Amino acid sequence: MSRIGRLPVPVPEGVQVKVEGTHVQVKGPKGELSHVFPAAMKITYKPEEKVIVVERPSDERQHRAWHGMTRALINNMVIGVSKGFEKVLEVHGVGYRAELKGKNLVLNVGFSHPVTVTPPEGIEFDVDTKSRPMRIIVRGYDKQKVGQVAADIRKVRPPEPYKGKGIRYAGEQVRRKAGKSGKV
């Protein structure tokens, strides 16, 4: 039995859940998410216990894989609409800056022009200019969207291996290379 799949998903106060077959809709203070899961999974909401339970029809390989994935996605939906998710990026490099102009994020990272990143719906940016290195915080209620936007920002100027300049995730270790070696 899947260790993750068999765990019930707790539903916190202030979150409304609506299950119709394999279509799950979750609404909370941060936003609203819905998803259609594989038809083989049996999803049940127990309002008196405030939990969502996912069951699989058999021990077939595909059903075992869907079982854990379905439970994890439902859990991420519930956490997202109640608490939200965030990813932190760091800007390393002399003269590299990030700033907010309205809701847009403007990056000055060594190009001849500033790069503007417009947040999709449900995502907001925050820039901590006082910390060194400068930090960009991506917040939202959809875990997949937060991760994708953070990856797109990092892709603007990924960290390079010689000096480590660029945009990286907080806590990310960049493998450094030795530069040219002089003549012996």
N, C-alpha and C positions, 0 to 999 in steps of 0.2 A: 504494500500500500504506500502511496506517495506520502512522505512525511509532511510536505507543505500542503498538498491537496486536501488532506483529511482535517486540517485545522479549520475551525469555523472563523469567519471574518467578523470581528466585533464591529458593531455600528454605533458610533458615539452619538451623544445627545445633539439634536439640531440637524441631523442628516436624515433625509427621506430616501427610501429605497423602493423602487418599483420593478418587479420581476414579471415578465410576460414570456413564458417559455425560456428561450435562451437570450432574450433581449433584456439587458439590465440597464436601468436608468438610476443614477445617483445624483441627488441635489443637496447642496449644503451652503454654508455661509460664503464660501470662496467662489463657487460656480456650480455648473451642472455638466455632468458627463454621461454618455450612454455608449454602449457597445453591444454587438451581437456576437455571441460565442458559438463554438461548434455545436451542432444539433445533438450530438451524442451525450453531452454533459447535462446533468439534471441539477438545476440551480434552484434552491429554496430559500425564501426569506422567512425567518421566524420572528415576527414583531414582538411577541411576549418576552422572548429571550434576547432580543436585539442582536441577532447574529444572522449571517448568510452562510449556508452550507452548500458545498459543491460535491456531487456524487458522480461516479463513473459507472457505465453499464457493465464493463468486463475488465479483465486484466490484460487485454490486448495491448500491444506496445504503443499504438497511436493513442488509445484512450488514457494510458498512464501518463503520456507526455502532455496531453490536453488537460488532464486533471490538475496538475500542479500549476500549469500556465494560467488556466482559467481562474483559479483561486488567487494567484499572485496579482493578476490584472484587476480583479474585483477589489482586492485589498488596496492596491495603488489608487483606484478610483475613490474609495472611501477616505483614505488618508489625504488625497489631493483636495477634495472638496471641503474637508474639515480643517486641515492644517496647512496644506500647500507644500510645494517642493522648491528648493533653490539649489543652484550650482554657482560656485565661486570660481572666477578666473583671475589670474594675476598677469599684469603687463610688466615685462622686464625689458630694459633697454634704455640707454641714455636718450632723452628727448621723446620717448614714447609716452603718449598720453591717451586718456579716455575721458570723455565728458558727455554730459547729457544736454541735449538741446530739445526742450519740450519732452516728448516721450522717446525721441530717437537717441541712439548712442552714436557718438562721433569718435572715431579712432584715428589718431595720428601715430602711425607705426612705421615710419621710414619711407613711405611712398611720396610721390610728388603732389599728392592730393589727399585730403582726409577721406576716410571711408565711413559712410553713414549706414547704420543698421537700424531698420524699422522693425519694431516688435510686432509679431502677429497677435491676433486677438487672444486675450487671456495671459499674456506675458508682459512683465514689466521689468525694467532695468533700474539698477541703482549703482552709483559709482562712489567708492570710498577713496577720495583723493588724498586724505591725510596719511594713509598707511603707505609704507614703502615695503614691497612693491605695490603699485596702485592696484586696487581690486575692483572687479566688475561682478555684480551679483545679478543673476538671472532668476526671477521668481515667477511662479505660476502654479496652477492647480492640475495641469496635465503633465505627468512625469515624462512621457515620451516627447512632448513638445518642448519642455524645458531643456532636456538633454540634447535635442536636435538643434535648438537655437544656440546653446552653449558651444556645441561642436562647430556650428557655422561661424561663430565669432572667432573661435580658436583657429579655424581654417584661413582667416584673413591673413594672419602672420604666425604660422606655427613656430615653436621654439627651434632655433638652429643649433647644431651640435658643437660649434666651436666656441661661441661666447655665451650661448644660452639665451640670446635675445629673442623676444617674441611674446606671444600670448599662450599661457599654459593654465591648466587646472590647478587650483590650490592644492599643494601637497604632491603634485606630479614631479617625479624625478626625471630630469633630462640627462640622457647619457652623453657625456662630453667626450670629444675627440681631442687628441693632441694636435696642435697645429704643425706647421712645417718644422722640420728639425734642421738646424744649421749644419754647415759642412764640418766634418771632423778632421 
